[in-house]
């Protein structure tokens, strides 16, 4: 599924976009209704802007998430995403 985001600065020609592969797990998957998707986001979009752009009906789920970008864990919502990045959205979960 390709979804086009609207976060980020417009140019005279519209938005310069990039594609990011997103995988959702557990409650994040339930909130979005998909396990994985390709998102078209404006160049320079951050994780936080991506979450805002989701416009989810379950913002509480995403408020507590951590992320893995290209295999590196982060909680920094100001992290800039780049063309071709893989973003894993991980809500907190319990278990042992």
N, C-alpha and C positions, 0 to 999 in steps of 0.2 A: 504494500500500500504506500503510495506517495502522498504526502501531505505537504502543502506549501505553507510556510510560516510567514508572519508579517512583522516580526520583530526586527529591529535594525534600521539603519539609515537608508532612505530612498536615494536613488540617483536620478538624473534626468530621464534615463531610459526605464526606470522602475527599480526593482530590487536586484542587486547582484546576489545570486544565490549559490549555495554549496549544498552538497548532499552529505548527510550524516546517517549512519546506520544506528538504529536505536533498538535495544532489547529491553523489555520490561519483565520484571519478575514478581511473583506472589501478588500482593495487594496492588502494586503498580500495574501489573498485567490485567487484573480484574477491573481497575479503574479506567483503563484505556480501551479494554476489550480486544486488544491484540497482543501477541507475544513479541512481535518484531515488526519493524517498519523502516522504510527509508524516508527521512524527512528532508525536504528542501527548506533550508534556513538561509536568512540573509548572511552574507559574508561577515565574519567577525561576531556572530551571535555567541553569547555566553550560555552556560548551563542554566543560569537563572532566567535569562530571556527565553530560552527554550521552554522552561517550565511555565512561565507566564503565558507563552504562546499556546501551550496545550489547552488552556481554558477548561481544565478538567472539572467535573462535578465533584471530585474528591480531593480538593487542595490539601487537606490535612495529611493525606497519604504522602504527597510529594514534599510536604514541608519537612518530613522526617527522613527522607531518602538520603542515601549516600550513592556514589557513582563510581564507575570504573570507565576511564577513557583510555582506549587502546592498551588495556591491560594494567593501567596504573590507577589505584584507588584515590579518590578525592572526595571531599565534602565542600570544596570551594565552588560556590555558585557563580563566582566572577571569572572562572576559567573560560577562556575563549576556545571555542570549537573550530576545527578546520575541516576543509574538504576531505571527505573519505574517512573521517574519524568514526570509531565505533563507541557508542555511549551505552553503557549498561545502567539501568535505573533499578536500584536495590532498596526497597523499603526495609525497615528494621524487622527482624524476625527472631523468634526464640527457638531454642533447640539445643541439643547437646551432642 
